């Protein structure tokens, strides 16, 4: 069916004297198809439309379509009959105004009028295509702008990013909730604690680091496997190298901890007691459990001498997690430049923990840590004072510390805490008036591999810590007893100007009028630690007391008040031949 506007255009072109060949060429270039043009000509002149020549510029596709022209008559005849019925309705409306405007065609060039009335449909299609191309270019250009903005600081992009970024308070709150669901993770901890005096002179520094995995999936059986390093450096004016440094592994599993010392070094400024051989502890797994704590505490008269590393069988971890996730601990301070941490794009925030918030949090934690009363005791009269003392100390310490600034790096995709850092200076004068020094604390912790499987296994071979510590504790006790013998000898000489009554028949003189009872008690305690009865030799101006230790070595003391590893054979035996100190008297 021919389009009426195309028929009208061809009719006007004919009236303007334009040849059919020119008209067809113009229409083809404007996007009209050969069939559409042919149908329009068939309406105007059914007999001659089929024989009209085609424009040669479009000849290449025309060869293939030529057979279609030869087959056209039947189609044309079918279109002519209905067209004859429609045309009387169109011609009076269209032709009369056109002949009225005929002078315009005569006043302008012959080809202008048909082109000015060119059908608009194909041009509008072209316009839509141009619009689509422009939209695509805008989208691609905008995407390129944002991509480039990741590497080059482009105008307006930074401001738009800040406007479109989620609120930090929302991200921090979501992070606290998400971290509560973490059961396994890998962590790297680094830090140092330094001290300076009132004149800002360095007083030493402690370095520490830890690297490993943890698993709290079973809260009654927390697991961890860490490699730990630390070193203590005294003031540079005293020693150029660390006073002590160590590298060790720590495994926590089944309510117990296992420690292996890989390297341990002491400075000469930290002399160990005679008979102490720390090399026996190296490259061996040492187990520490609740029984170990009780045994070592009993050895020290009921005092806890070694803290328990794991907190097994209780809800401490859960309590702390619940407090941190429900309390409004962090106050947003400012947003810092985003960074990539552990391979993750993160938001970088500065937050504040006020001292009031910290005090309230510590009080709530301490409230869950009231010691359990022995069986049969129903009140907590003894536990409450302990809690009050702990809270008073914590309150004073927090007051001295003040507000704490912290940096956080939170994942953009998963809202997990990938890193935190603290840099704080504490004035010890606020805790201990007259201390005259400050402590600087720097700590950073990086986390990754959240909720990924970790493997923590108990060492195959290990020894109980009491098997190593008890001999050292006993040796320390013997050292203390021998030193007290030297003090008793000094008092005796000050009273009588002689050491002669210190010993009796090669042993400590338990019959001595003033100090006899003390000497007997010291003798018995030395024997209780596994050492032999002290051998005692004394004269008016000299004395020497020694005991043989369980490992076969000797420990002695003389009038110079310095312990040594010499066996006493007479009163003038010198325990430390290099001693230059004055005698005890």
BALUM-317466 format. One record per residue (C-alpha): x, y, z. Coordinates in steps of 0.1 Angstrom, whole numbers, padded with zeros to 4 digits, always signed. Example, Ala and Ser with C-alpha at 12.3 -4.5 7.8 and 13.67 -1.06 7.14 Angstrom:
2
+0123-0045+0078
+0137-0011+0071
# end
This chain:
585
+0000+0000+0000
+0016+0033-0011
+0021+0060+0015
+0000+0091+0007
+0027+0116+0016
+0051+0099-0008
+0025+0100-0036
+0019+0137-0029
+0057+0144-0030
+0061+0127-0064
+0030+0145-0078
+0045+0179-0067
+0079+0170-0082
+0062+0162-0115
+0043+0195-0114
+0076+0213-0107
+0091+0198-0138
+0115+0174-0120
+0123+0142-0138
+0113+0108-0124
+0149+0097-0124
+0159+0127-0102
+0129+0121-0079
+0137+0084-0074
+0174+0093-0067
+0164+0118-0041
+0140+0094-0024
+0165+0065-0024
+0191+0088-0007
+0165+0099+0019
+0160+0063+0030
+0129+0052+0010
+0130+0017-0004
+0127+0008-0041
+0094-0011-0034
+0079+0019-0016
+0088+0043-0044
+0075+0019-0070
+0042+0015-0053
+0038+0053-0051
+0045+0057-0089
+0020+0028-0095
-0007+0048-0078
+0000+0079-0100
+0006+0060-0133
+0000+0022-0132
+0011+0017-0168
+0044+0035-0168
+0056+0030-0132
+0071-0004-0140
+0093+0009-0169
+0107+0040-0151
+0146+0038-0150
+0163+0034-0116
+0190+0057-0105
+0224+0043-0113
+0241+0053-0080
+0220+0027-0063
+0226+0001-0091
+0246-0024-0070
+0216-0038-0050
+0193-0032-0079
+0207-0062-0100
+0195-0086-0073
+0161-0069-0070
+0154-0067-0108
+0134-0099-0110
+0110-0085-0084
+0102-0055-0108
+0094-0080-0136
+0070-0098-0113
+0053-0066-0101
+0023-0063-0126
-0001-0085-0106
+0006-0067-0074
+0002-0033-0091
-0031-0043-0106
-0044-0053-0072
-0034-0020-0057
-0048+0002-0086
-0084-0008-0081
-0087+0001-0045
-0066+0032-0050
-0090+0045-0076
-0117+0044-0049
-0096+0063-0023
-0081+0089-0046
-0112+0109-0052
-0113+0116-0015
-0077+0127-0014
-0074+0147-0047
-0098+0175-0040
-0083+0181-0005
-0047+0179-0016
-0046+0193-0051
-0066+0224-0048
-0044+0241-0021
-0013+0229-0040
-0024+0247-0072
-0031+0278-0052
+0005+0279-0040
+0017+0274-0076
+0033+0309-0078
+0057+0299-0051
+0070+0271-0073
+0075+0294-0102
+0093+0321-0082
+0119+0296-0069
+0144+0272-0087
+0128+0242-0102
+0142+0216-0077
+0136+0236-0045
+0099+0231-0040
+0099+0193-0040
+0128+0190-0017
+0113+0215+0007
+0082+0193+0010
+0103+0161+0013
+0085+0135+0036
+0097+0138+0072
+0094+0102+0083
+0129+0090+0074
+0145+0121+0088
+0129+0115+0122
+0142+0080+0122
+0177+0094+0117
+0171+0119+0146
+0162+0090+0169
+0194+0072+0160
+0215+0102+0167
+0198+0105+0202
+0206+0069+0209
+0242+0074+0200
+0244+0105+0222
+0229+0086+0252
+0254+0058+0247
+0283+0082+0245
+0272+0100+0277
+0269+0066+0296
+0303+0055+0283
+0319+0089+0291
+0304+0089+0326
+0317+0054+0333
+0351+0064+0320
+0351+0095+0342
+0344+0074+0373
+0370+0048+0363
+0396+0074+0357
+0387+0090+0390
+0401+0059+0408
+0435+0069+0396
+0433+0106+0389
+0416+0132+0411
+0390+0146+0388
+0368+0176+0397
+0333+0170+0412
+0339+0132+0415
+0352+0134+0451
+0323+0156+0462
+0298+0132+0445
+0314+0102+0461
+0310+0118+0496
+0274+0126+0490
+0265+0092+0477
+0286+0072+0503
+0266+0057+0532
+0267+0073+0566
+0298+0063+0587
+0276+0058+0617
+0256+0032+0598
+0287+0014+0585
+0303+0013+0620
+0271+0000+0636
+0268-0027+0609
+0304-0036+0613
+0299-0042+0651
+0270-0065+0643
+0288-0084+0616
+0320-0089+0637
+0299-0106+0663
+0293-0134+0638
+0330-0140+0631
+0341-0174+0644
+0375-0178+0627
+0400-0152+0614
+0436-0145+0608
+0452-0116+0627
+0485-0097+0626
+0492-0075+0657
+0521-0051+0660
+0529-0025+0686
+0554-0009+0709
+0553+0008+0743
+0579+0035+0750
+0587+0056+0780
+0603+0090+0784
+0612+0109+0816
+0602+0145+0825
+0631+0157+0803
+0618+0137+0774
+0648+0113+0776
+0640+0077+0764
+0637+0052+0793
+0633+0021+0772
+0609+0005+0747
+0590-0028+0744
+0583-0042+0709
+0558-0070+0703
+0541-0087+0674
+0518-0116+0669
+0507-0134+0637
+0482-0163+0636
+0447-0178+0634
+0419-0181+0660
+0387-0201+0662
+0359-0194+0687
+0333-0215+0669
+0330-0236+0701
+0330-0210+0729
+0337-0237+0755
+0369-0247+0735
+0385-0216+0719
+0414-0224+0697
+0444-0202+0685
+0478-0207+0670
+0501-0176+0670
+0538-0168+0665
+0548-0141+0690
+0579-0119+0691
+0589-0093+0717
+0620-0075+0728
+0627-0051+0757
+0652-0024+0751
+0666-0004+0781
+0677+0032+0778
+0704+0035+0752
+0728+0050+0777
+0729+0017+0796
+0729-0009+0769
+0730-0008+0731
+0711-0040+0725
+0678-0055+0739
+0680-0067+0775
+0657-0096+0765
+0643-0108+0732
+0623-0139+0723
+0605-0157+0696
+0578-0183+0706
+0548-0202+0694
+0516-0203+0714
+0487-0228+0708
+0455-0226+0728
+0432-0256+0726
+0411-0277+0749
+0413-0253+0778
+0451-0254+0779
+0480-0234+0763
+0511-0248+0748
+0542-0226+0745
+0574-0233+0726
+0604-0210+0729
+0622-0208+0696
+0648-0182+0706
+0656-0165+0739
+0684-0140+0746
+0693-0122+0778
+0715-0092+0783
+0743-0093+0810
+0722-0066+0827
+0697-0092+0836
+0717-0119+0854
+0698-0151+0862
+0700-0169+0895
+0729-0194+0899
+0720-0227+0884
+0694-0213+0860
+0697-0228+0825
+0670-0214+0802
+0684-0234+0773
+0665-0263+0788
+0632-0246+0778
+0641-0240+0741
+0625-0260+0713
+0601-0279+0736
+0564-0276+0739
+0554-0266+0775
+0518-0272+0785
+0500-0249+0809
+0465-0258+0822
+0444-0252+0853
+0462-0279+0873
+0495-0262+0865
+0482-0229+0879
+0470-0246+0911
+0503-0264+0916
+0525-0234+0911
+0502-0212+0932
+0505-0238+0961
+0542-0237+0958
+0542-0199+0963
+0520-0201+0994
+0487-0197+0975
+0497-0168+0953
+0490-0169+0916
+0524-0168+0899
+0514-0175+0863
+0482-0161+0846
+0461-0186+0827
+0462-0178+0790
+0429-0194+0779
+0396-0187+0795
+0379-0220+0790
+0344-0232+0799
+0329-0198+0805
+0310-0171+0786
+0336-0143+0789
+0341-0140+0752
+0303-0140+0745
+0298-0114+0772
+0324-0091+0757
+0310-0095+0722
+0275-0088+0734
+0286-0056+0752
+0306-0043+0722
+0278-0050+0698
+0250-0035+0719
+0268-0005+0735
+0274+0027+0716
+0312+0025+0721
+0325+0044+0691
+0317+0081+0682
+0324+0090+0646
+0351+0117+0643
+0360+0122+0607
+0363+0103+0574
+0399+0097+0561
+0411+0086+0526
+0398+0051+0516
+0425+0024+0514
+0429-0012+0503
+0436-0035+0533
+0440-0073+0530
+0430-0070+0494
+0397-0053+0503
+0384-0018+0494
+0377-0002+0528
+0363+0030+0543
+0388+0047+0566
+0374+0064+0597
+0387+0081+0627
+0365+0074+0658
+0366+0083+0694
+0361+0063+0726
+0353+0087+0754
+0366+0080+0789
+0330+0080+0802
+0321+0053+0777
+0352+0033+0784
+0346+0035+0822
+0310+0023+0818
+0321-0005+0795
+0348-0017+0819
+0324-0015+0849
+0299-0038+0830
+0327-0062+0821
+0339-0064+0857
+0303-0070+0869
+0303-0102+0850
+0336-0113+0865
+0327-0115+0902
+0346-0146+0916
+0325-0176+0924
+0321-0184+0961
+0332-0217+0975
+0305-0244+0977
+0280-0237+1005
+0287-0200+1006
+0256-0180+0993
+0267-0144+0997
+0293-0125+0977
+0306-0105+1007
+0342-0113+0999
+0338-0110+0961
+0322-0075+0962
+0352-0058+0978
+0374-0073+0952
+0352-0060+0925
+0351-0025+0941
+0389-0025+0943
+0392-0035+0906
+0366-0008+0896
+0384+0019+0916
+0417+0010+0900
+0402+0009+0865
+0384+0042+0871
+0416+0059+0881
+0435+0045+0852
+0408+0054+0827
+0407+0089+0841
+0444+0093+0835
+0443+0078+0800
+0414+0100+0789
+0396+0098+0756
+0411+0073+0730
+0413+0081+0693
+0412+0051+0670
+0414+0045+0633
+0392+0019+0616
+0393+0004+0581
+0359-0012+0573
+0352-0033+0542
+0330-0016+0516
+0314-0049+0504
+0310-0069+0537
+0313-0042+0565
+0340-0062+0583
+0367-0046+0604
+0399-0052+0585
+0422-0030+0605
+0424-0008+0636
+0451+0014+0650
+0457+0033+0683
+0483+0059+0691
+0480+0071+0727
+0503+0089+0752
+0496+0084+0789
+0509+0108+0816
+0519+0085+0845
+0519+0115+0869
+0481+0113+0868
+0483+0077+0880
+0514+0078+0902
+0520+0114+0913
+0557+0122+0911
+0564+0094+0885
+0577+0121+0861
+0574+0101+0830
+0551+0093+0801
+0541+0061+0783
+0535+0060+0746
+0514+0032+0732
+0511+0024+0695
+0491-0007+0684
+0478-0018+0650
+0459-0050+0642
+0450-0063+0608
+0424-0091+0602
+0415-0112+0573
+0401-0147+0562
+0369-0142+0582
+0350-0175+0589
+0374-0195+0568
+0386-0229+0581
+0416-0229+0604
+0436-0259+0617
+0447-0258+0653
+0461-0291+0667
+0476-0301+0701
+0513-0308+0700
+0522-0345+0699
+0550-0342+0725
+0549-0318+0754
+0559-0314+0791
+0540-0298+0819
+0552-0263+0829
+0555-0273+0865
+0583-0298+0856
+0604-0268+0845
+0591-0240+0866
+0591-0258+0900
+0629-0264+0900
+0634-0227+0891
+0610-0216+0918
+0628-0239+0943
+0661-0225+0932
+0648-0190+0937
+0636-0199+0972
+0670-0214+0981
+0687-0182+0968
+0664-0162+0991
+0671-0184+1021
+0709-0182+1016
+0707-0144+1013
+0688-0142+1046
+0716-0163+1062
+0740-0136+1051
+0717-0109+1066
+0715-0129+1099
+0754-0131+1099
+0756-0093+1095
+0733-0087+1124
+0753-0112+1145
+0786-0094+1137
+0770-0061+1145
+0760-0073+1180
+0792-0092+1189
+0818-0080+1165
+0823-0117+1155
+0808-0144+1133
+0820-0172+1155
+0785-0182+1169
+0769-0184+1134
+0779-0221+1130
+0781-0251+1153
+0798-0284+1142
+0797-0275+1105
+0760-0265+1105
+0739-0235+1112
+0738-0228+1150
+0702-0234+1160
+0712-0228+1196
+0723-0192+1190
+0704-0171+1216
+0690-0144+1194
+0690-0157+1158
+0689-0195+1165
+0653-0200+1156
+0656-0181+1123
+0687-0201+1114
+0668-0234+1120
+0639-0222+1099
+0661-0212+1070
+0679-0246+1072
+0646-0265+1070
+0633-0245+1041
+0665-0251+1021
+0661-0288+1026
+0624-0286+1017
+0634-0272+0983
+0654-0303+0976
+0689-0289+0985
+0712-0303+1011
+0716-0290+1046
+0738-0259+1045
+0775-0264+1055
+0786-0236+1078
+0821-0224+1087
+0827-0193+1108
+0854-0175+1127
+0858-0141+1144
+0862-0121+1111
+0850-0146+1084
+0823-0170+1075
+0812-0192+1046
+0779-0210+1042
+0770-0233+1012
+0744-0258+1001
+0744-0284+0973
+0715-0280+0949
+0694-0308+0933
+0714-0305+0901
+0747-0310+0919
+0759-0274+0918
+0766-0253+0949
+0752-0221+0962
+0772-0201+0988
+0775-0168+1006
+0803-0151+1026
+0810-0119+1045
+0809-0099+1013
+0772-0107+1009
+0775-0120+0973
+0762-0154+0964
+0783-0177+0943
+0787-0213+0932
+0816-0223+0954
+0816-0251+0980
+0826-0238+1014
+0855-0257+1031
+0865-0233+1058
+0855-0198+1071
+0878-0179+1048
+0864-0195+1016
+0855-0167+0992
+0822-0173+0972
+0829-0147+0946
+0867-0143+0941
+0862-0111+0920
+0841-0094+0947
+0854-0060+0958
+0825-0051+0980
+0830-0043+1017
+0822-0071+1042
+0787-0073+1056
+0796-0059+1090
# end
